Amino acid sequence: MATISKTNLVDSVSVNEGITKADAKRIIDSLFDAIKNEVANGNTVTVVGFGSWTTTHRPARKGRNPQTGAEIDIAAKDVVKHKVKF
């Protein structure tokens, strides 16, 4: 599995679009911030040909400490899910 870092993404956008790395970084940061802000507000973000991000709620539940086997309480929380759509 290949991993691409944000730095590699900035480099790629910079080269492909013929812009400076600073401009590419600002564009990528702006895109990520827009996605984060919308999802944080409970909205679904869909990028056609790439995927969508949604927020779902996980209720509180019981779990087990894998080292001791002791039962623990796991708090309820909201989580972000990304679904790939090609």
C-alpha positions in Angstrom: 0.0 0.0 0.0 1.4 3.4 -1.0 1.2 6.3 1.4 1.3 9.9 0.2 2.1 12.7 2.6 0.8 16.2 2.5 4.2 17.4 1.4 4.2 14.9 -1.5 0.7 16.1 -2.4 1.8 19.7 -2.4 4.8 18.8 -4.6 2.6 17.0 -7.1 0.0 19.7 -7.3 2.8 22.3 -7.7 4.4 20.5 -10.6 1.2 19.4 -12.3 -0.3 22.9 -12.2 2.8 24.9 -12.7 2.4 26.9 -9.5 4.6 27.5 -6.5 4.7 25.1 -3.6 3.4 27.9 -1.3 0.4 28.4 -3.6 -0.3 24.7 -3.8 -0.1 24.3 0.0 -2.5 27.2 0.5 -5.0 25.5 -1.9 -4.7 22.1 -0.3 -5.0 23.6 3.2 -8.1 25.5 2.1 -9.6 22.4 0.7 -8.9 20.3 3.8 -10.2 23.1 6.1 -13.4 23.4 4.1 -14.0 19.7 4.4 -13.2 19.7 8.1 -15.5 22.6 8.8 -18.5 21.2 7.0 -18.2 17.8 8.6 -17.7 19.4 12.0 -21.0 21.2 11.5 -22.7 17.9 10.8 -22.9 18.2 7.0 -22.0 15.6 4.4 -19.3 16.6 2.0 -19.2 14.8 -1.4 -16.5 15.2 -4.0 -17.7 13.5 -7.2 -15.3 10.9 -8.4 -13.5 10.8 -5.1 -15.8 10.1 -2.1 -17.8 11.5 0.7 -17.3 12.4 4.4 -20.1 12.0 6.9 -20.4 12.2 10.7 -22.0 9.3 12.6 -22.7 8.9 16.3 -21.3 5.9 18.2 -23.3 5.2 21.4 -21.6 4.4 24.7 -20.8 0.8 25.2 -18.9 -1.7 27.3 -15.5 -3.0 26.3 -12.6 -5.0 27.7 -9.1 -4.0 28.4 -7.1 -6.4 26.2 -4.2 -6.6 28.7 -6.2 -7.3 31.9 -9.6 -8.4 30.6 -11.3 -5.9 32.9 -14.6 -4.4 31.7 -14.4 -0.7 30.8 -16.9 1.9 29.8 -16.4 3.4 26.3 -17.9 6.9 26.0 -20.3 7.9 23.2 -18.6 9.9 20.5 -19.1 11.3 17.0 -16.8 9.9 14.3 -16.1 10.8 10.7 -16.5 8.2 8.0 -15.0 8.5 4.5 -16.6 6.5 1.8 -14.6 6.1 -1.5 -16.7 6.6 -4.7 -15.0 6.1 -8.0 
